[in-house]
Amino acid sequence: MAAVLPVDYISQTLSLNESDNSFVYSHIIRLDGSFVIRTGDAYRDSYFDRIQGLFEDFGEDKKIAQQHISDLQAAMASHQVYSSVFEFGDERRHVYCTPLAYSEWYLVTVMPYNSLNQSVNRLNREWGYMTFFSCGVVLLALLLIFARYFRLTWQQINDLEAAKEEAILAKEEAVHANKAKSEFLSNMSHDIRTPMNAIVGMTAIAIANLDNPQQIQNCLKKISLSGKHLLGLINDVLDMSKIESGKMSLNMDLVSLREVMDGIVSIIQPQIKMKKQQFDVFIHDISAENVCCDSVRLNQILLNILSNAVKFTPEGESIHLSLFEELSPKGNHFIRIHLSVKDTGIGMSEEFKNKIFDSFSREDNTRVHKTEGTGLGMTITKYIVDAMGGTIEVESSQGEGTEFRIILDLEKAEILEEDMVLPQWNMLVVDDDEQLCSSAVASLKSIGVKADWTLDGETAVQMVEEHHKKHNDYQVILLDWKLPGMDGIQTAKEIRQKIHHDVPILLISAYDWSEIEEEARSAGINGFIAKPLFKSTLFYGLKPYTDLTSGQPEHAAQTRTDLKGRHILLAEDNDLNWEIANELLSELNLNLEWAENGKICVDKFSQSSVGFYDAIIMDLRMPVMTGYEAAVAIRNLKRADADIPIIAMTADAFAEDIQHCLDCGMNAHAAKPIDIREITRLLEKFCN
């Protein structure tokens, strides 16, 4: 069977006509260089002769032309694409040759750079004209703006009188603010005296009934509740002080929304039970349980709103807390959470609803006069929500209840940091991408693994041999499949031949493992980890090669450090605080030693034998030397135990105080009043 196509049809189909493109022309040639279709000024019978002739016409070395011809023939013979730049005289041409499918012909395309440069120069001139024109337009616009500016200046002069009136209004607002603060102080005086009266009164009753244990226990319970309420009032005032001074900050960490909700429910349930209210929690569409945010402030938001709901909802009525998620407009790395607290309580007036988030505001209504509080809870809540970049709305009607709706965009966190820990391996990462190696090594370090890296298989084999000779073999080796020179599979074969060791070798690649699995297994490769190498990817990919079992973490969780006989140095300048701490911590069978200030603490530690003290509990505000200064001084001592655990125990409990403690070398922070469970947990953690 023979098929015939006109040459003109082929030229038109492949766009070979010179008139179609003034920059590029093409030929179709055979393997021997003879023309099938020629365009341009090609008059020789062979394209190879044309190349030779062009170089001769411009007085170039024949060897250069012959080398180009040889390279082109070799590419055509192997049916591969050929691309090169020919330079002769002042002219440069880009030659591109590719085989045509279902034929023995080759398409050669030539692009002269000189013609292209002429077009670029022409475009540059046109752009230059456009630039001058644009500058003229901008200059005209500036003149118009300046004219407008002068008119506005005259307008501002005329507005001075109006500004005077505004100043008068601002003065009236300042007077109103001072009045509000005075009313707030009056309310605070009442609200603080109420729990203080309970503490003082119950203390007197307990002293008068020392022979009645049941009465004493009842008094102590009420004293504890009043103390917690008083502490809440003080925290609100201090938070408001931080807000007004602009010093409140967020401390971002990894948070489990499930744990947040569980914690909130456990805290609020006793109050709900006391008032015999109905309480329900609804969650749905939870796609990301772990997020990044300030867990303390998130808890504070929910507790403030739920506490108000409990306060202003009568007995037998209902309170509903709901949480759901949706996609965030910030992108895939974020999730938008919706929190809602709805009650069937007394509600609020339209007038007060509009100012509920104002500072020092409480509704002047006989319905709420018996309700304790500072009137700052919702102001603080609004500030925290704004700091998190979220929104808060309220819907309420008197006698019909209230609903608060909060929207927050939070960054996703796939897994909690402390959950991803591997043995202290010594690993080798091999990949030709230096940035990938650095990132992988950093990720491995964060999960407890020390790793070396190299960019090629040959060096990797040498490093493995050197470590083997030093009896310091790598525990795991990660090999990229596509390495320059010796690829990952060949590298694995070399390693298995050089050292007879069962070190796990894992292949890392963005390709499908099933396509290379058989070859990789035969080369001695144990497994595969797909790129990209996130920290969680590395953790779960390497975890099967550890000796951890599902029972080991449970066993570890059940094992607690015995604190009996541990030597603890407590730096505290207040005698009463020392007495309280000594009494509470004595239940742990500790050997507790007192340092009256930071200087004495440093002296006692420096004069003790190495390892004598197991931990230091440090107050911050002390005479002679503060806790911050003492911590820095201890860390700078030339002692083997200068890294002794130091736990701050202080009334300075804001986020910046905690960060300052960590910056000074302390290990943890615990806020006063002393929480014996928290102190015990921290001592067990750091004395292990």
C-alpha positions as CSV (number, residue, x, y, z in Angstrom):
1,M,0.0,0.0,0.0
2,A,1.4,3.5,-0.9
3,A,0.2,6.8,0.5
4,V,1.2,10.1,-1.2
5,L,1.2,13.5,0.5
6,P,2.0,16.7,-1.3
7,V,5.1,18.5,0.0
8,D,3.1,21.7,0.2
9,Y,0.6,20.0,2.5
10,I,3.4,18.8,4.8
11,S,5.0,22.2,4.9
12,Q,1.7,23.9,5.7
13,T,0.8,21.3,8.4
14,L,4.2,21.6,10.1
15,S,4.2,25.4,9.7
16,L,7.5,25.3,7.7
17,N,6.8,28.3,5.6
18,E,9.2,31.1,6.2
19,S,6.4,33.7,5.9
20,D,4.6,32.2,9.0
21,N,7.4,33.2,11.4
22,S,10.2,35.6,10.6
23,F,12.3,34.4,13.4
24,V,12.3,30.7,12.9
25,Y,12.7,28.4,9.8
26,S,12.7,24.6,9.6
27,H,13.7,21.8,7.3
28,I,12.9,18.1,7.1
29,I,15.9,15.9,6.5
30,R,16.8,12.3,6.3
31,L,19.4,10.4,8.3
32,D,22.1,11.1,5.7
33,G,21.4,14.8,5.9
34,S,19.6,15.1,2.5
35,F,16.6,17.4,2.4
36,V,13.0,16.2,2.2
37,I,11.7,19.7,2.6
38,R,13.8,22.8,2.7
39,T,12.9,26.4,3.6
40,G,14.8,29.7,3.8
41,D,17.9,30.0,1.6
42,A,19.0,26.3,1.8
43,Y,20.4,25.6,-1.7
44,R,22.8,22.7,-0.9
45,D,21.6,19.1,-1.3
46,S,22.6,18.0,2.2
47,Y,22.0,19.9,5.5
48,F,25.3,18.7,6.8
49,D,27.0,20.3,3.7
50,R,25.0,23.5,4.6
51,I,26.4,23.5,8.1
52,Q,29.9,23.0,6.8
53,G,29.4,25.8,4.2
54,L,28.1,28.3,6.7
55,F,31.1,27.8,9.0
56,E,33.5,28.1,6.0
57,D,31.7,31.3,4.7
58,F,32.4,33.0,8.1
59,G,36.0,31.8,8.3
60,E,35.4,29.5,11.3
61,D,37.4,26.4,12.1
62,K,36.2,23.3,10.1
63,K,36.8,21.1,13.2
64,I,34.0,23.0,15.0
65,A,31.6,22.5,12.1
66,Q,32.6,18.8,11.9
67,Q,32.0,18.4,15.7
68,H,28.5,19.8,15.4
69,I,27.7,17.6,12.5
70,S,29.0,14.5,14.4
71,D,26.9,15.3,17.4
72,L,23.9,15.9,15.3
73,Q,24.4,12.6,13.4
74,A,24.9,10.7,16.7
75,A,21.6,12.1,18.1
76,M,19.7,11.3,14.9
77,A,21.2,7.8,14.8
78,S,20.1,7.1,18.4
79,H,16.7,8.7,17.6
80,Q,17.2,11.4,20.3
81,V,16.5,15.1,20.4
82,Y,19.4,17.4,19.6
83,S,19.8,21.0,20.7
84,S,22.8,23.3,20.3
85,V,23.9,26.8,19.5
86,F,26.0,27.5,16.4
87,E,28.3,30.5,16.6
88,F,30.1,31.9,13.5
89,G,31.2,35.4,13.0
90,D,28.8,37.8,14.9
91,E,25.9,35.5,14.4
92,R,24.4,32.9,16.7
93,R,21.8,30.3,15.8
94,H,19.9,27.8,17.9
95,V,19.5,24.5,16.2
96,Y,16.9,22.0,17.4
97,C,16.5,18.5,15.8
98,T,13.8,16.0,16.7
99,P,12.7,12.7,15.0
100,L,9.3,12.7,13.4
101,A,7.0,9.9,14.6
102,Y,6.2,7.1,12.2
103,S,8.8,8.1,9.7
104,E,12.6,8.1,9.0
105,W,12.7,11.9,8.8
106,Y,13.9,14.5,11.2
107,L,12.6,18.0,11.8
108,V,15.4,20.6,12.1
109,T,14.3,24.1,13.4
110,V,16.7,27.0,13.4
111,M,16.2,30.3,15.3
112,P,18.6,33.1,14.5
113,Y,19.3,35.2,17.6
114,N,20.1,38.4,15.6
115,S,16.5,38.6,14.2
116,L,15.2,38.0,17.7
117,N,17.5,40.7,19.1
118,Q,16.2,43.2,16.6
119,S,12.6,42.5,17.7
120,V,13.5,42.8,21.3
121,N,15.2,46.2,20.6
122,R,12.1,47.3,18.8
123,L,10.0,46.3,21.8
124,N,12.4,48.1,24.1
125,R,11.9,51.3,22.2
126,E,8.2,50.9,22.3
127,W,8.3,50.3,26.1
128,G,10.5,53.4,26.4
129,Y,7.9,55.5,24.7
130,M,5.3,54.0,27.0
131,T,7.4,54.7,30.0
132,F,7.7,58.4,29.2
133,F,4.0,58.6,28.5
134,S,3.3,56.9,31.9
135,C,5.6,59.3,33.7
136,G,3.7,62.1,32.2
137,V,0.4,60.7,33.4
138,V,1.8,60.1,36.9
139,L,3.2,63.7,37.0
140,L,-0.2,65.0,36.0
141,A,-1.8,62.9,38.7
142,L,0.6,64.2,41.3
143,L,-0.2,67.8,40.3
144,L,-3.8,67.1,40.8
145,I,-3.1,65.5,44.2
146,F,-1.1,68.5,45.3
147,A,-3.9,70.8,44.3
148,R,-6.3,68.8,46.3
149,Y,-3.9,68.9,49.2
150,F,-3.8,72.7,49.3
151,R,-7.6,72.8,49.2
152,L,-7.7,70.3,52.1
153,T,-5.2,72.5,54.1
154,W,-7.6,75.4,53.9
155,Q,-10.4,73.1,54.9
156,Q,-8.5,71.9,57.9
157,I,-8.0,75.5,59.0
158,N,-11.8,75.9,58.8
159,D,-12.2,72.7,60.9
160,L,-10.3,73.9,63.9
161,E,-13.4,75.2,65.5
162,A,-15.0,71.9,65.1
163,A,-12.0,70.2,66.6
164,K,-12.4,72.4,69.7
165,E,-15.9,71.0,70.1
166,E,-14.6,67.5,69.7
167,A,-12.0,68.2,72.5
168,I,-14.8,69.2,74.7
169,L,-16.6,66.0,74.0
170,A,-13.4,64.0,74.6
171,K,-13.1,65.7,78.0
172,E,-16.7,64.7,78.8
173,E,-15.9,61.1,77.8
174,A,-12.8,61.1,80.0
175,V,-15.0,62.3,82.9
176,H,-17.4,59.5,82.1
177,A,-14.5,57.0,82.0
178,N,-13.3,58.1,85.4
179,K,-16.8,57.9,86.8
180,A,-17.0,54.3,85.4
181,K,-13.7,53.4,87.1
182,S,-15.0,54.9,90.3
183,E,-18.1,52.8,90.1
184,F,-16.0,49.8,89.2
185,L,-13.8,50.3,92.3
186,S,-16.9,50.6,94.4
187,N,-18.2,47.3,93.0
188,M,-14.8,45.7,93.4
189,S,-14.7,46.8,97.0
190,H,-18.0,45.0,97.6
191,D,-17.0,41.9,95.5
192,I,-13.6,41.5,97.1
193,R,-14.9,42.1,100.6
194,T,-17.6,39.4,100.1
195,P,-15.1,36.4,99.8
196,M,-12.7,38.0,102.2
197,N,-15.5,38.2,104.8
198,A,-16.2,34.6,104.2
199,I,-12.5,33.6,104.6
200,V,-12.1,35.7,107.8
201,G,-15.5,34.5,109.2
202,M,-15.0,30.8,108.4
203,T,-11.5,31.0,109.9
204,A,-12.9,32.4,113.1
205,I,-15.6,29.7,113.2
206,A,-13.0,27.0,112.6
207,I,-10.9,28.3,115.5
208,A,-13.9,28.4,117.8
209,N,-14.7,24.7,116.9
210,L,-11.3,23.0,117.1
211,D,-12.9,20.1,118.8
212,N,-15.5,19.6,116.0
213,P,-13.7,18.1,112.9
214,Q,-16.8,18.1,110.8
215,Q,-17.4,21.8,111.4
216,I,-13.7,22.6,110.7
217,Q,-13.9,20.6,107.4
218,N,-17.0,22.5,106.4
219,C,-15.3,25.8,107.2
220,L,-12.1,24.8,105.2
221,K,-14.3,23.9,102.2
222,K,-15.9,27.3,102.2
223,I,-12.6,29.1,102.7
224,S,-11.2,27.2,99.7
225,L,-14.1,28.2,97.5
226,S,-14.0,31.8,98.6
227,G,-10.2,31.8,98.0
228,K,-10.7,30.6,94.5
229,H,-13.3,33.2,93.8
230,L,-11.1,35.9,95.2
231,L,-8.2,34.7,93.0
232,G,-10.5,34.9,90.0
233,L,-11.4,38.5,90.8
234,I,-7.7,39.4,91.1
235,N,-6.8,37.7,87.9
236,D,-9.6,39.6,86.1
237,V,-8.2,42.9,87.4
238,L,-4.7,42.1,86.5
239,D,-5.7,40.9,83.0
240,M,-7.5,44.1,82.5
241,S,-4.5,46.1,83.6
242,K,-2.3,44.2,81.1
243,I,-4.9,44.9,78.3
244,E,-5.0,48.6,79.0
245,S,-1.2,48.8,79.0
246,G,-1.0,46.8,75.8
247,K,1.2,44.0,77.4
248,M,-1.1,41.0,77.2
249,S,0.4,38.5,74.7
250,L,-0.5,35.1,73.3
251,N,1.6,32.0,74.0
252,M,1.2,29.7,71.0
253,D,1.4,26.0,71.6
254,L,-0.1,22.7,70.3
255,V,-3.6,22.2,71.6
256,S,-6.0,19.3,71.4
257,L,-9.6,20.6,71.0
258,R,-10.9,17.4,72.5
259,E,-8.8,18.0,75.7
260,V,-9.9,21.6,75.8
261,M,-13.6,20.6,75.6
262,D,-13.1,17.8,78.2
263,G,-11.3,20.2,80.5
264,I,-14.0,22.9,80.2
265,V,-16.8,20.4,80.8
266,S,-15.1,19.0,83.9
267,I,-14.6,22.5,85.3
268,I,-18.1,23.8,84.6
269,Q,-20.0,20.6,85.6
270,P,-19.9,21.2,89.4
271,Q,-21.4,24.7,88.9
272,I,-24.0,23.3,86.6
273,K,-24.8,20.5,89.1
274,M,-25.1,23.0,92.0
275,K,-27.7,25.0,90.1
276,K,-29.5,21.9,88.8
277,Q,-29.2,23.2,85.2
278,Q,-29.3,21.2,82.0
279,F,-26.0,21.2,80.1
280,D,-25.3,19.7,76.7
281,V,-22.2,19.7,74.5
282,F,-22.5,19.3,70.7
283,I,-19.5,18.7,68.4
284,H,-19.6,17.9,64.7
285,D,-17.5,18.1,61.5
286,I,-14.2,17.9,63.4
287,S,-11.6,17.4,60.7
288,A,-8.6,18.7,62.7
289,E,-8.5,17.9,66.4
290,N,-5.1,19.3,67.1
291,V,-4.4,23.0,66.4
292,C,-2.0,25.7,67.3
293,C,-3.2,28.4,69.7
294,D,-2.9,29.8,73.2
295,S,-4.6,27.0,75.2
296,V,-4.8,29.1,78.4
297,R,-6.6,32.0,76.6
298,L,-8.9,29.6,74.7
299,N,-9.9,28.1,78.0
300,Q,-10.4,31.6,79.5
301,I,-12.7,32.5,76.6
302,L,-14.9,29.5,77.2
303,L,-14.9,29.7,81.0
304,N,-15.8,33.4,81.0
305,I,-18.8,32.9,78.7
306,L,-19.9,29.6,80.4
307,S,-19.5,31.1,83.9
308,N,-21.8,34.0,82.9
309,A,-24.3,31.6,81.4
310,V,-24.3,29.6,84.7
311,K,-24.6,32.8,86.8
312,F,-27.5,34.3,84.8
313,T,-29.4,31.2,84.0
314,P,-32.0,30.2,86.7
315,E,-32.2,26.7,88.2
316,G,-33.7,24.1,85.9
317,E,-32.9,26.0,82.7
318,S,-30.5,24.8,80.0
319,I,-27.1,25.7,78.7
320,H,-25.6,24.4,75.4
321,L,-22.0,24.4,74.2
322,S,-21.3,23.5,70.6
323,L,-18.2,23.3,68.4
324,F,-17.9,22.6,64.7
325,E,-15.3,23.2,62.0
326,E,-15.2,24.3,58.4
327,L,-12.6,25.2,55.8
328,S,-10.7,28.4,56.6
329,P,-10.3,31.2,54.1
330,K,-6.7,31.4,55.3
331,G,-5.9,28.2,53.4
332,N,-5.5,24.5,53.9
333,H,-3.1,24.8,56.8
334,F,-5.8,26.5,58.9
335,I,-9.2,25.4,60.2
336,R,-12.1,27.7,61.1
337,I,-13.8,26.7,64.4
338,H,-17.2,27.9,65.5
339,L,-17.9,28.0,69.2
340,S,-21.4,28.7,70.5
341,V,-22.7,29.0,74.1
342,K,-26.4,29.4,74.3
343,D,-28.6,29.6,77.4
344,T,-32.2,30.1,78.3
345,G,-31.4,32.5,81.1
346,I,-32.6,36.0,82.0
347,G,-31.0,37.6,78.9
348,M,-30.0,41.3,78.7
349,S,-31.5,44.5,77.5
350,E,-30.8,45.9,74.0
351,E,-29.0,48.9,75.6
352,F,-26.6,46.8,77.6
353,K,-26.0,44.3,74.8
354,N,-24.4,47.1,72.8
355,K,-21.9,47.9,75.5
356,I,-21.4,44.4,77.0
357,F,-17.8,44.4,75.8
358,D,-16.9,47.8,77.3
359,S,-14.6,48.0,80.3
360,F,-16.0,48.2,83.8
361,S,-19.6,47.8,82.7
362,R,-22.3,45.8,84.5
363,E,-26.0,46.0,83.9
364,D,-27.7,48.1,86.5
365,N,-30.6,45.8,87.1
366,T,-32.1,44.3,90.2
367,R,-31.9,40.9,88.5
368,V,-28.1,40.9,88.6
369,H,-27.3,42.8,91.8
370,K,-26.8,39.6,93.7
371,T,-24.5,38.2,91.1
372,E,-20.8,38.5,92.0
373,G,-18.3,39.7,89.4
374,T,-16.0,42.5,88.2
375,G,-17.8,43.3,85.0
376,L,-14.5,42.7,83.2
377,G,-14.9,39.1,82.0
378,M,-16.5,39.9,78.6
379,T,-14.1,42.8,78.0
380,I,-11.2,40.4,78.5
381,T,-12.9,37.8,76.3
382,K,-13.4,40.3,73.5
383,Y,-9.7,41.4,73.7
384,I,-8.5,37.8,73.6
385,V,-10.7,36.9,70.6
386,D,-9.5,40.0,68.7
387,A,-5.8,39.1,69.5
388,M,-6.5,35.7,68.0
389,G,-7.8,37.3,64.9
390,G,-11.4,36.0,65.5
391,T,-14.8,37.5,66.0
392,I,-17.4,37.3,68.8
393,E,-21.1,38.1,68.5
394,V,-23.9,38.1,71.0
395,E,-27.7,37.7,70.5
396,S,-29.9,38.2,73.5
397,S,-33.4,39.3,74.6
398,Q,-34.6,39.8,78.1
399,G,-36.3,36.7,79.4
400,E,-35.4,34.7,76.4
401,G,-31.7,33.8,77.0
402,T,-28.4,34.7,75.4
403,E,-26.2,33.2,72.7
404,F,-22.5,34.0,72.2
405,R,-20.9,32.9,68.9
406,I,-17.1,32.9,68.4
407,I,-15.2,32.2,65.2
408,L,-11.5,31.5,65.2
409,D,-9.1,30.6,62.4
410,L,-6.5,28.3,63.9
411,E,-3.5,26.6,62.4
412,K,-3.7,22.8,62.0
413,A,-1.4,20.6,64.1
414,E,-1.4,17.0,62.9
415,I,0.3,15.6,66.0
416,L,1.4,16.8,69.4
417,E,5.2,17.5,69.6
418,E,5.8,15.3,72.6
419,D,4.2,12.3,71.0
420,M,6.9,12.0,68.3
421,V,10.1,10.6,69.9
422,L,12.5,8.0,68.5
423,P,15.5,6.3,70.0
424,Q,18.8,8.3,70.0
425,W,19.9,6.8,66.7
426,N,22.9,7.8,64.6
427,M,21.5,8.0,61.1
428,L,22.7,8.9,57.6
429,V,20.6,10.8,55.0
430,V,21.7,10.6,51.4
431,D,20.1,12.9,48.8
432,D,21.4,15.2,46.0
433,D,19.2,18.1,47.3
434,E,21.1,19.9,50.1
435,Q,18.0,21.7,51.3
436,L,16.1,18.4,51.7
437,C,19.0,16.9,53.7
438,S,19.2,19.9,56.0
439,S,15.4,19.8,56.6
440,A,15.4,16.1,57.2
441,V,18.3,16.3,59.7
442,A,16.5,19.1,61.6
443,S,13.2,17.2,61.7
444,L,15.1,14.0,62.9
445,K,16.8,16.1,65.6
446,S,13.5,17.3,66.8
447,I,12.3,13.7,67.4
448,G,15.5,12.6,69.1
449,V,17.7,11.4,66.3
450,K,21.2,12.6,65.3
451,A,21.8,12.4,61.6
452,D,24.6,13.0,59.1
453,W,24.0,13.8,55.5
454,T,25.7,13.7,52.1
455,L,24.8,14.4,48.5
456,D,26.0,11.3,46.6
457,G,26.2,7.5,46.9
458,E,30.0,7.3,46.6
459,T,30.5,9.5,49.6
460,A,27.8,7.7,51.5
461,V,29.6,4.3,51.0
462,Q,32.8,5.9,52.3
463,M,31.0,7.4,55.4
464,V,29.4,4.0,56.2
465,E,32.8,2.2,55.9
466,E,34.5,4.8,58.2
467,H,31.8,4.5,60.9
468,H,32.0,0.7,60.6
469,K,35.7,0.7,61.2
470,K,35.3,2.9,64.3
471,H,32.6,0.4,65.6
472,N,30.1,3.3,65.4
473,D,27.7,2.0,62.7
474,Y,24.7,4.0,61.6
475,Q,21.5,2.5,63.0
476,V,19.4,3.6,59.9
477,I,20.3,4.8,56.4
478,L,18.0,6.8,54.2
479,L,18.9,6.7,50.5
480,D,17.4,8.8,47.7
481,W,16.6,6.6,44.6
482,K,17.7,9.2,42.0
483,L,21.2,10.1,43.0
484,P,23.9,11.5,40.6
485,G,26.3,8.8,39.5
486,M,25.5,5.8,41.6
487,D,21.8,5.7,42.3
488,G,20.2,4.6,45.6
489,I,19.8,1.0,44.7
490,Q,23.4,0.7,43.6
491,T,24.6,2.5,46.7
492,A,22.6,0.0,48.8
493,K,24.3,-2.9,47.0
494,E,27.7,-1.4,47.7
495,I,27.0,-0.9,51.4
496,R,25.8,-4.5,51.8
497,Q,29.0,-5.7,50.0
498,K,31.3,-3.5,52.0
499,I,29.9,-4.3,55.5
500,H,28.1,-7.4,56.6
501,H,25.7,-5.7,58.9
502,D,21.9,-5.7,59.1
503,V,21.5,-1.9,59.3
504,P,18.1,-1.0,58.0
505,I,18.4,0.8,54.6
506,L,15.3,2.8,53.5
507,L,14.7,4.3,50.1
508,I,13.2,7.8,50.0
509,S,11.6,8.9,46.7
510,A,8.7,10.7,45.2
511,Y,8.1,7.8,42.8
512,D,5.8,4.9,43.2
513,W,7.4,2.2,45.5
514,S,5.7,-0.6,43.7
515,E,7.6,0.1,40.5
516,I,11.0,-0.4,42.1
517,E,10.2,-2.5,45.2
518,E,11.4,-5.9,43.7
519,E,14.7,-4.4,42.5
520,A,15.2,-2.5,45.8
521,R,14.5,-5.6,47.9
522,S,17.0,-7.6,46.0
523,A,19.6,-4.9,46.6
524,G,19.1,-5.2,50.4
525,I,16.8,-2.3,50.9
526,N,14.4,-2.8,53.8
527,G,11.7,-0.3,53.2
528,F,10.5,2.9,51.7
529,I,9.5,6.4,52.8
530,A,7.7,8.6,50.4
531,K,8.7,12.3,49.9
532,P,8.1,15.0,51.0
533,L,9.7,14.2,54.4
534,F,7.6,15.9,57.0
535,K,8.5,15.3,60.6
536,S,5.5,13.1,61.0
537,T,6.4,11.2,57.8
538,L,9.8,10.4,59.1
539,F,8.5,9.5,62.6
540,Y,5.9,7.0,61.3
541,G,8.2,5.7,58.6
542,L,11.0,5.0,61.1
543,K,8.9,3.9,64.0
544,P,8.5,0.2,62.8
545,Y,12.3,-0.1,63.0
546,T,12.4,0.7,66.7
547,D,12.1,-1.8,69.5
548,L,9.1,0.0,70.9
549,T,5.9,-2.0,71.5
550,S,2.4,-0.8,72.2
551,G,2.8,-1.9,75.8
552,Q,5.9,0.1,76.5
553,P,4.4,3.6,76.6
554,E,1.6,2.3,78.9
555,H,4.2,0.9,81.2
556,A,6.2,4.1,81.1
557,A,3.1,6.1,81.9
558,Q,2.4,4.0,84.9
559,T,5.9,4.3,86.3
560,R,6.3,7.4,88.5
561,T,9.5,8.8,89.9
562,D,9.9,8.2,93.6
563,L,10.6,11.6,95.2
564,K,11.4,10.2,98.7
565,G,14.7,11.5,100.0
566,R,15.3,13.9,97.1
567,H,17.2,17.0,98.1
568,I,15.3,20.1,97.0
569,L,16.6,23.7,97.4
570,L,13.8,26.2,97.9
571,A,14.6,29.9,97.3
572,E,11.8,32.0,99.0
573,D,12.2,35.3,100.9
574,N,8.8,35.2,102.6
575,D,8.7,33.3,105.9
576,L,5.0,32.5,105.6
577,N,5.4,31.2,102.0
578,W,8.3,29.0,103.2
579,E,6.2,27.6,106.0
580,I,3.3,26.8,103.6
581,A,5.6,25.3,101.0
582,N,7.5,23.2,103.6
583,E,4.3,21.9,105.0
584,L,2.8,21.0,101.7
585,L,5.9,19.5,100.2
586,S,6.7,17.5,103.3
587,E,3.9,15.1,102.2
588,L,6.3,14.0,99.4
589,N,9.0,12.9,101.9
590,L,11.5,15.4,100.4
591,N,14.6,16.8,102.0
592,L,13.6,20.5,101.6
593,E,16.3,23.2,102.3
594,W,15.5,26.9,102.6
595,A,17.4,29.8,100.9
596,E,16.2,33.2,102.0
597,N,17.1,34.9,98.8
598,G,18.7,34.3,95.4
599,K,22.2,35.0,96.6
600,I,22.0,32.5,99.4
601,C,20.5,30.0,96.9
602,V,23.5,30.4,94.6
603,D,26.0,30.1,97.5
604,K,24.4,27.0,98.9
605,F,24.3,25.3,95.5
606,S,27.9,26.3,94.6
607,Q,29.2,25.1,98.0
608,S,27.4,21.7,97.8
609,S,29.0,18.6,96.3
610,V,28.2,17.8,92.7
611,G,24.8,16.1,92.4
612,F,23.7,16.8,96.0
613,Y,20.6,18.8,95.1
614,D,18.1,17.1,92.7
615,A,16.2,20.3,91.9
616,I,15.7,24.0,92.8
617,I,12.4,25.7,93.3
618,M,12.9,29.4,92.7
619,D,10.8,32.4,93.7
620,L,11.4,35.4,91.4
621,R,10.9,38.6,93.4
622,M,13.6,38.4,96.2
623,P,16.0,40.9,97.8
624,V,19.7,40.9,97.2
625,M,19.4,38.8,94.0
626,T,16.2,38.0,92.1
627,G,15.2,34.5,90.9
628,Y,16.1,35.5,87.3
629,E,19.6,36.6,88.3
630,A,20.1,33.5,90.5
631,A,19.1,31.1,87.7
632,V,21.5,32.8,85.3
633,A,24.3,32.6,87.9
634,I,23.7,28.9,88.5
635,R,23.7,28.1,84.8
636,N,27.1,29.9,84.4
637,L,28.8,27.9,87.2
638,K,31.6,25.6,86.0
639,R,30.0,22.5,87.5
640,A,28.8,19.2,86.0
641,D,25.4,19.7,87.6
642,A,24.9,23.3,86.5
643,D,22.0,22.0,84.4
644,I,20.1,21.1,87.5
645,P,16.3,21.5,87.1
646,I,15.1,24.9,88.2
647,I,11.3,25.4,88.6
648,A,10.0,28.9,89.0
649,M,7.3,29.2,91.8
650,T,5.9,32.7,91.8
651,A,2.9,35.0,91.7
652,D,4.2,36.5,88.4
653,A,2.0,34.4,86.1
654,F,1.6,36.2,82.8
655,A,2.9,34.8,79.5
656,E,5.8,37.2,79.4
657,D,6.8,36.2,82.9
658,I,6.9,32.5,81.9
659,Q,8.9,33.3,78.8
660,H,11.4,35.4,80.9
661,C,11.9,32.4,83.2
662,L,12.7,30.1,80.2
663,D,15.0,32.7,78.7
664,C,17.0,32.8,82.0
665,G,17.5,29.0,81.9
666,M,14.7,27.8,84.1
667,N,13.0,24.6,83.1
668,A,9.4,25.3,84.1
669,H,7.0,27.7,85.7
670,A,4.3,27.2,88.4
671,A,2.1,30.0,89.6
672,K,1.2,30.8,93.2
673,P,-0.9,29.9,95.2
674,I,1.0,26.7,95.4
675,D,-0.7,23.8,93.6
676,I,0.9,20.7,95.2
677,R,-0.2,18.5,92.3
678,E,1.5,20.7,89.7
679,I,4.7,20.9,91.8
680,T,4.7,17.2,92.2
681,R,4.2,16.6,88.5
682,L,7.1,19.0,87.6
683,L,9.4,17.4,90.1
684,E,8.6,13.9,88.8
685,K,9.2,15.1,85.3
686,F,12.6,16.7,85.8
687,C,13.9,14.5,88.6
688,N,13.5,11.3,86.5
